[in-house]
Amino acid sequence: QGHRAGISSRVSGVCTALLAMGKMAFGRGDTSNVNKKAAPVATFDCSACAKHLPRSAFAKAELNRGGDGRCRDCGQRSQCRDCNMWSLPAQLDGKSQCRKCQENAQVDRLLQTPKDEVTHFGVETALRLDREAEHELLLACHKCGLCERMVLQNILDFLRVPFVTNQNGMHFCELCNEAFGELVVTQGQLVHLSMSHNGRIGWTGCPVPRLAFNSGEAFTVAELQKAPSGLWFFRTLAKPPKPKRGNEPKPSDETEVMPGCAFSPPPRLASSGDQNITTESKATCTVALQAFESFWCPLDATLEGRLSSPLVEHLKCKTHKTHEALIAAGQTMLVSRAALKLARDLGEQPTMSLSRFRAGLGLADRFCEPKHVELAAKLERVRDVSIPVKFLRDVLPTRQDFLWITREELWEAEEKFEERRKKGARKGS
């Protein structure tokens, strides 16, 4: 035991000496830097995700002079052309547009959906709001005594624009997946006033006070408002018109009141100081008369308001006409309309029917073929199948999503699952 203790003490002494020599070699003969803190690791900012990352998170080509400065994760992503968000190539349609922008970005503008919320089936919500507006119109017609079915049908056909929904002063085209305003003029735009071609301007329903203008004057639109008559009016800031001489109050020796001003000087001036105060007050009243006030004017009194409606221009575009011709010929169908029709036939929720096309058939586009409707109706929900999902993954390795499966795949999975169950029963016996 004493011999072993001596050997262990010698070994510990040698280890201590080697450790000291290593420290001396690391510090090149100086051990003063042993207790110093290590230098901070240099970090770089990713130009895509704006994160502070070490140098090892960047490729050498990205940090060079001609590099974009993106980290390795963002280097594999692509930027959506609409929302400017970076996503993986599998999440982009044609490597240019993400799925959210492809489906719901434009309809969210119509529905005024907050940015932190997600719309799963925005087209169905927009169509429901459109149908509610039509029901209100039918109720108004019944109150006015219009109860004939053919007359009401003609009114609805006249007001409806195929595949276009109107809500909150905006139009949404379901064919082109595009939302645009109802007016050409926007808030903050400079408009030029001019008399109409027939010399008449519709002032019916115009708020007060009304704007007195001359042809050729220009004003900035501060607010837009639609009257119950259907006419649009805009509010602007302008100087009030000067009162006519014949309407000015006659000055008297006792009291003098400035037009449009609440100041009344005293009946008699006693000193020069009072004269100065009265002069300053008159100047203040003059400035108050020249202050800007809000006035309303019809939008059809402007040159910009008489331009062609954005809806008319959109219906004339080539893209809209092409989609409309394909649907009229029966070659293509809108996935949203097909999902709504399938939901009525199967008696299920529209979102579930839409999932048949998106998750079951893997359709990411807005259009589908008539055969896809039949295939979507034959899909079986995995949740309602008495087969574990883990077993389906082994049997169907090529399928990525296991929300819906076809009947052929279900039959194949049931046969293999029954064979495995019988084998397990034989081993147990």
C-alpha positions in Angstrom: 0.0 0.0 0.0 2.8 2.4 0.8 4.3 1.6 -2.6 1.1 2.4 -4.4 0.7 5.6 -2.5 4.1 6.7 -3.6 3.4 5.9 -7.2 0.1 7.9 -7.1 1.8 10.9 -5.6 4.4 10.8 -8.3 1.8 10.6 -11.1 -0.1 13.5 -9.7 3.1 15.6 -9.5 3.9 14.8 -13.1 0.4 15.8 -14.2 0.6 19.1 -12.4 3.9 19.8 -14.0 2.6 19.0 -17.5 -0.4 21.2 -16.9 1.8 24.1 -15.9 4.0 23.6 -18.9 0.9 23.7 -21.2 -0.3 26.9 -19.7 3.2 28.4 -20.2 3.3 27.3 -23.8 -0.2 28.6 -24.5 0.8 32.0 -23.1 4.3 32.0 -24.7 6.0 32.2 -21.3 3.4 34.6 -19.8 0.6 33.3 -17.5 -1.0 36.7 -17.1 -3.6 35.9 -19.8 -4.9 32.7 -18.1 -7.5 34.5 -16.0 -8.5 36.9 -18.8 -12.0 36.6 -20.5 -12.2 35.2 -24.0 -12.7 37.6 -26.8 -16.3 38.0 -27.9 -17.3 36.0 -31.0 -18.0 38.2 -34.0 -21.6 38.2 -35.1 -23.2 39.2 -38.4 -26.7 40.4 -39.3 -28.6 38.3 -41.8 -30.1 40.5 -44.5 -33.3 38.3 -44.7 -34.3 37.4 -41.1 -32.3 40.3 -39.4 -30.9 37.9 -36.8 -27.5 38.2 -35.1 -25.6 35.0 -35.9 -22.0 33.9 -35.7 -19.8 33.6 -38.8 -20.3 29.8 -38.9 -24.0 30.4 -39.7 -23.1 32.0 -43.1 -21.7 30.6 -46.2 -18.4 32.1 -47.4 -20.0 33.3 -50.7 -22.7 35.2 -48.7 -20.1 37.2 -46.7 -18.0 38.2 -49.7 -18.3 41.5 -51.4 -20.8 40.2 -54.0 -22.8 38.2 -51.5 -26.3 38.9 -50.2 -25.5 38.4 -46.5 -28.1 35.7 -45.9 -27.6 32.9 -43.4 -27.6 29.3 -44.4 -31.3 28.8 -43.5 -32.5 31.9 -45.4 -30.2 30.9 -48.3 -32.4 28.0 -49.0 -35.6 30.1 -48.9 -37.2 32.3 -51.6 -39.0 35.6 -51.2 -42.7 35.8 -51.9 -43.4 38.6 -54.5 -46.6 39.8 -52.7 -45.9 39.6 -48.9 -42.1 39.7 -49.2 -41.9 36.8 -46.7 -39.1 34.2 -47.1 -40.4 30.6 -47.4 -39.0 27.3 -48.5 -39.4 26.4 -52.2 -41.9 23.7 -51.4 -44.2 26.4 -49.8 -44.1 28.6 -52.9 -46.2 28.3 -56.0 -43.9 28.5 -59.0 -41.2 29.7 -56.6 -42.7 33.2 -56.6 -45.9 33.3 -54.5 -46.7 31.6 -51.1 -49.9 29.7 -50.6 -51.4 32.3 -48.3 -51.0 35.1 -50.8 -52.3 32.8 -53.5 -55.5 32.0 -51.8 -56.5 34.6 -49.2 -54.4 37.7 -49.4 -56.7 39.5 -51.8 -60.0 38.4 -50.2 -58.6 39.5 -46.9 -58.4 43.0 -48.3 -62.1 42.8 -49.1 -63.0 41.4 -45.7 -60.6 43.8 -43.9 -59.1 40.9 -42.0 -56.4 41.8 -39.4 -52.8 40.9 -40.3 -52.5 38.6 -37.3 -55.5 36.5 -38.2 -55.7 33.7 -40.9 -58.7 33.2 -43.2 -59.2 29.5 -44.0 -61.9 29.9 -46.6 -62.2 33.6 -47.4 -64.1 33.2 -50.6 -67.0 31.4 -48.8 -67.2 34.3 -46.3 -67.3 36.9 -49.0 -70.0 35.0 -50.9 -72.1 34.7 -47.7 -71.9 38.5 -47.1 -72.9 39.0 -50.7 -76.0 36.8 -50.2 -76.9 38.6 -47.0 -76.9 41.9 -48.9 -79.2 40.3 -51.5 -81.6 39.1 -48.8 -81.8 42.7 -47.4 -82.6 43.9 -50.9 -85.4 41.4 -51.3 -86.8 42.4 -47.9 -86.8 46.1 -49.0 -88.6 45.1 -52.3 -91.3 43.2 -50.3 -91.8 46.3 -48.1 -92.3 48.4 -51.3 -94.9 45.9 -52.6 -92.7 44.1 -55.2 -93.5 40.4 -54.6 -93.5 38.9 -58.1 -90.8 36.3 -58.4 -89.9 37.2 -62.0 -89.5 40.8 -61.1 -87.3 40.1 -58.1 -85.2 37.7 -60.2 -84.6 40.3 -62.9 -83.5 42.8 -60.2 -81.0 40.4 -58.8 -79.7 39.4 -62.2 -79.3 43.1 -63.0 -77.3 43.8 -59.8 -75.1 40.7 -59.8 -71.8 40.7 -61.6 -70.6 37.1 -62.2 -67.6 36.1 -60.0 -67.4 39.6 -58.5 -68.2 40.4 -54.9 -68.7 43.9 -53.6 -68.2 44.8 -49.9 -66.9 47.8 -48.0 -66.3 49.9 -51.1 -64.1 47.3 -52.7 -64.6 44.7 -55.5 -63.1 41.2 -55.4 -62.8 39.1 -58.6 -62.8 35.4 -57.8 -61.6 34.5 -61.3 -58.5 36.7 -61.2 -58.0 36.6 -57.4 -57.7 40.4 -57.4 -59.2 43.0 -55.0 -59.6 46.7 -56.2 -61.4 49.8 -55.1 -64.8 50.8 -56.3 -63.6 54.3 -57.2 -60.8 55.7 -59.3 -60.3 58.6 -56.8 -58.6 57.8 -53.5 -58.1 59.7 -50.3 -55.4 62.3 -50.5 -55.7 62.6 -54.3 -55.8 66.0 -56.0 -59.0 66.4 -58.1 -59.9 69.1 -60.6 -63.4 70.4 -60.7 -65.3 71.0 -63.9 -68.9 71.4 -64.9 -70.4 68.2 -66.4 -71.1 67.8 -70.0 -74.8 68.4 -69.6 -74.4 71.2 -67.1 -76.0 69.2 -64.3 -74.4 67.9 -61.1 -76.2 65.5 -58.7 -76.4 67.2 -55.3 -79.0 64.8 -53.9 -77.9 63.5 -50.5 -74.9 65.8 -50.4 -73.8 66.6 -46.8 -73.6 70.2 -45.7 -71.9 72.7 -46.0 -71.7 72.4 -49.8 -68.7 73.6 -51.7 -69.1 76.7 -54.0 -66.5 76.2 -56.8 -65.5 77.5 -60.2 -64.5 75.3 -63.1 -60.8 74.6 -63.2 -60.2 74.7 -59.4 -58.3 71.9 -57.7 -58.9 70.4 -54.3 -57.4 67.6 -52.2 -59.8 64.8 -51.2 -59.9 64.5 -47.4 -62.8 62.0 -47.1 -65.1 60.0 -49.3 -68.7 59.2 -48.5 -71.5 57.4 -50.3 -75.0 58.7 -50.0 -78.1 56.5 -49.8 -78.9 57.7 -53.3 -75.8 55.9 -54.6 -73.8 59.1 -55.4 -70.3 59.6 -54.0 -69.3 62.9 -52.4 -65.9 64.0 -51.1 -64.9 66.4 -48.3 -62.2 69.0 -48.8 -60.7 71.9 -47.0 -61.3 75.3 -48.5 -61.7 79.0 -47.6 -65.2 80.1 -47.0 -66.6 82.4 -49.6 -66.5 86.2 -48.9 -69.9 87.7 -48.0 -71.5 89.9 -50.5 -71.5 93.7 -49.9 -75.3 93.8 -49.9 -75.4 91.3 -47.0 -72.9 93.1 -44.8 -74.4 94.5 -41.6 -74.5 98.3 -41.5 -72.0 99.9 -39.1 -73.6 102.0 -36.3 -72.1 104.4 -33.8 -73.0 102.2 -30.8 -72.0 98.7 -31.9 -69.9 97.3 -34.7 -69.9 93.6 -35.4 -67.5 92.0 -37.9 -69.1 89.4 -40.2 -68.5 85.9 -39.0 -66.7 87.1 -35.9 -68.0 87.0 -32.3 -66.0 90.1 -31.2 -67.9 93.2 -30.4 -65.9 96.4 -29.6 -67.1 98.7 -26.9 -69.6 101.4 -27.8 -67.2 104.2 -27.4 -63.4 104.4 -27.6 -61.9 106.3 -24.7 -58.1 106.3 -25.5 -55.5 105.4 -28.0 -54.8 102.2 -26.2 -58.4 101.1 -26.8 -58.0 102.0 -30.4 -54.9 99.7 -30.7 -56.8 96.8 -29.1 -59.7 97.3 -31.4 -57.4 97.3 -34.5 -55.7 94.1 -33.3 -59.1 92.4 -32.7 -60.3 93.4 -36.2 -57.1 91.8 -37.7 -57.8 88.6 -35.7 -61.3 88.5 -37.1 -60.0 89.0 -40.6 -57.6 86.0 -40.1 -60.5 83.9 -38.7 -62.6 84.7 -41.8 -59.7 83.4 -44.0 -59.4 80.1 -42.1 -60.0 76.8 -44.0 -63.3 75.0 -43.4 -64.7 71.6 -44.5 -67.0 71.5 -47.5 -68.6 68.7 -49.5 -68.9 68.3 -53.2 -70.2 65.6 -55.6 -67.5 63.4 -57.0 -69.0 63.5 -60.5 -68.2 67.2 -60.6 -64.5 66.4 -61.0 -62.7 65.2 -64.1 -61.2 62.2 -62.2 -64.6 61.2 -61.0 -66.0 60.8 -64.5 -63.3 58.3 -65.6 -64.3 54.8 -66.3 -65.0 52.6 -63.2 -62.2 50.1 -62.2 -64.8 47.4 -62.4 -65.6 48.1 -66.0 -61.9 48.2 -66.9 -61.3 44.9 -65.1 -64.1 43.1 -66.9 -62.6 44.2 -70.2 -59.1 42.8 -69.4 -57.8 39.8 -71.3 -57.1 37.6 -68.2 -60.7 37.9 -66.9 -62.2 37.1 -70.3 -60.0 34.0 -70.7 -60.9 32.5 -67.4 -64.6 33.3 -68.0 -64.5 31.6 -71.4 -62.8 28.4 -70.0 -65.4 28.1 -67.2 -68.3 28.7 -69.6 -67.0 26.0 -71.9 -66.8 23.5 -68.9 -63.1 22.9 -69.2 -62.2 24.3 -65.8 -63.9 25.0 -62.5 -63.1 27.2 -59.5 -62.0 25.1 -56.5 -63.9 27.3 -54.2 -67.2 27.0 -56.1 -66.6 23.2 -56.5 -66.0 22.9 -52.8 -69.2 24.8 -51.9 -71.3 22.6 -54.3 -69.7 19.4 -52.9 -70.4 20.5 -49.4 -74.1 20.9 -50.2 -74.3 17.5 -51.8 -72.5 15.7 -49.0 -74.0 17.7 -46.2 -70.6 18.7 -44.6 -68.9 22.0 -43.8 -67.4 23.9 -46.7 -63.9 24.0 -45.1 -64.0 20.2 -45.0 -64.9 20.0 -48.7 -62.1 22.4 -49.5 -59.7 20.2 -47.6 -60.6 17.3 -50.0 -59.2 19.3 -52.9 -56.2 20.8 -51.1 -55.0 18.0 -48.8 -56.6 15.0 -50.4 -55.9 15.7 -54.1 -53.0 18.1 -53.6 -54.4 20.9 -55.7 -52.7 24.2 -54.9 -54.2 26.2 -57.9 -57.5 28.1 -57.8 -58.9 26.0 -60.8 -59.6 22.4 -61.2 -61.0 20.0 -63.8 -64.5 18.5 -63.6 -63.0 15.0 -62.9 -61.4 16.3 -59.7 -64.9 16.9 -58.2 -65.7 13.2 -58.6 -62.3 12.1 -57.2 -62.8 14.5 -54.2 -66.2 13.0 -53.4 -64.8 9.5 -53.3 -62.1 10.3 -50.7 -62.3 8.7 -47.3 -61.3 10.6 -44.1 -58.5 8.9 -42.2 -59.9 10.1 -38.9 -63.0 7.9 -39.5 -61.0 4.8 -40.5 -60.3 2.1 -37.9 -56.7 1.8 -39.0 -53.8 3.4 -37.1 -52.1 6.2 -39.0 -48.7 4.6 -38.2 -49.7 1.5 -40.2 -50.9 3.7 -43.1 -47.5 5.4 -43.2 -45.9 2.0 -43.6 -48.4 0.8 -46.2 -48.5 4.0 -48.2 -45.0 5.5 -48.1 -45.5 7.7 -51.2 -48.4 9.7 -49.6 -47.3 12.7 -47.6 -50.6 13.9 -46.1 -52.8 11.4 -44.2 -56.0 13.5 -43.8 -57.7 11.9 -46.8 -57.1 8.7 -48.8 -58.8 7.1 -51.8 -61.0 4.1 -51.6 -58.5 2.0 -53.4 -55.8 2.9 -50.9 -58.2 2.2 -48.1 -59.1 -1.3 -49.4 -55.4 -2.1 -49.8 -54.6 -0.9 -46.3 -57.6 -2.9 -44.8 -56.4 -6.1 -46.5 -52.8 -5.8 -45.2 -54.1 -4.8 -41.7 -56.3 -7.8 -41.6 -53.4 -10.1 -42.6 -51.2 -8.7 -39.9 -54.0 -9.1 -37.3 -54.5 -12.7 -38.3 -50.7 -13.4 -38.0 -50.7 -11.8 -34.6 -53.6 -14.0 -33.5 -51.8 -17.2 -34.6 -48.7 -16.3 -32.7 -50.7 -15.6 -29.6 -52.4 -19.0 -29.8 
